[in-house]
Structures are given as C-alpha cells and as structure tokens.
C-alpha cells in the first residue's frame, strides 16, 4: 500500500497565521535596520572631523553598501510576501 501524498497547503488556523505575521514583521525589521546601518556607514565619513577616523570608516564603505543592498532585499521579500498574502482569498 503506497503512502499518501504530502500536504501542499499549510493549515489555516490562528497559530499559523500569527507565525506568518511575526515572520513577515521580523523580515521588515531586519530590512530597516540593515538600511539604517548601511546609511550610517556610507554617510558617516562626511561628518567625522578626525582625518584618521574618517579614513578608517571610509575604508568600510563596501560593508555599508552591502548592508544597504541586503536591507533592500529584505524589504523586497517583505513586499512580495504582503502582496502574495493579499491575493489569497
């Protein structure tokens, strides 16, 4: 006797909906924090007065840009999830 097929849909109960909502909010928070950190790293060399510290922070610009791109990716995933959730009946 063959085994039954695996379920293709998640259960529709309050606990699973709440877990989905929390996961979406976590992605949004991660995206916002990554964007803020990236902006801080990229923009801060223009406001630092010490030349030595300004050089150190300017050398980390790649990390700041990576953080900005990562944050935008998280925000994109959040928007994609929200749009997919609104299309469901």
matplotlib code that plots the C-alpha trace (Angstrom):
import matplotlib.pyplot as plt

x = [0.0, 1.6, 2.0, -0.4, 1.0, 2.4, 0.0, 0.5, -1.2, -0.5, -3.2, -5.4, -5.6, -4.8, -1.4, -0.1, -1.4, 0.2, 3.6, 3.4, 2.7, 5.6, 7.9, 6.9, 7.4, 10.9, 11.9, 10.7, 12.6, 15.8, 15.5, 15.0, 17.9, 20.2, 19.3, 20.0, 23.3, 24.3, 23.4, 25.3, 28.5, 28.3, 27.4, 29.4, 32.8, 31.4, 30.5, 33.6, 36.2, 39.2, 41.1, 42.4, 39.0, 37.5, 39.9, 39.1, 35.4, 35.8, 37.6, 34.5, 32.3, 31.9, 30.3, 27.9, 26.9, 26.4, 24.2, 22.1, 21.6, 20.8, 18.3, 16.6, 16.5, 14.7, 12.3, 11.6, 10.9, 8.5, 6.6, 6.5, 5.0, 2.5, 1.4, 1.1, -0.9, -3.4, -4.1, -5.1, -8.9]
y = [0.0, 3.3, 6.2, 9.2, 12.4, 15.2, 18.1, 21.1, 23.7, 24.9, 24.6, 27.6, 28.2, 31.3, 29.9, 29.5, 32.9, 34.6, 32.8, 34.1, 37.6, 37.5, 36.2, 39.0, 41.6, 40.2, 40.5, 44.1, 45.0, 43.3, 45.3, 48.6, 48.0, 46.9, 50.0, 52.3, 50.6, 50.8, 54.5, 55.2, 53.6, 55.1, 58.7, 59.0, 59.7, 63.1, 64.1, 62.8, 65.6, 63.4, 62.5, 59.3, 58.0, 59.3, 57.2, 54.1, 54.5, 55.3, 52.0, 50.2, 51.6, 48.2, 46.9, 49.8, 49.2, 45.5, 46.3, 48.7, 46.1, 43.4, 45.7, 46.5, 42.7, 42.1, 44.9, 43.4, 40.0, 41.6, 43.4, 40.2, 38.3, 41.0, 41.1, 37.3, 37.3, 39.9, 37.8, 34.8, 34.5]
z = [0.0, -1.0, 1.3, 1.0, -0.7, 1.5, 2.1, -0.2, 1.9, 5.3, 8.0, 8.2, 12.0, 14.1, 15.3, 11.8, 10.7, 13.7, 13.0, 9.4, 10.6, 13.0, 10.4, 8.0, 10.7, 11.5, 7.8, 7.8, 10.9, 9.6, 6.4, 8.1, 10.5, 7.6, 5.6, 8.6, 9.4, 5.8, 5.5, 8.7, 7.4, 4.0, 5.1, 8.4, 6.8, 5.7, 9.2, 11.1, 11.7, 12.7, 9.5, 10.9, 12.0, 8.7, 6.8, 8.8, 8.4, 4.7, 4.2, 5.3, 2.6, 0.9, 4.1, 4.2, 0.5, 1.2, 4.2, 2.0, -0.7, 1.9, 3.6, 0.3, -0.4, 2.9, 2.2, -1.2, 0.3, 2.8, 0.0, -2.1, 0.9, 1.6, -2.0, -2.1, 1.1, -0.2, -3.3, -1.3, -0.7]

ax = plt.figure().add_subplot(projection="3d")
ax.plot(x, y, z, "-o")
ax.set_aspect("equal")
plt.show()
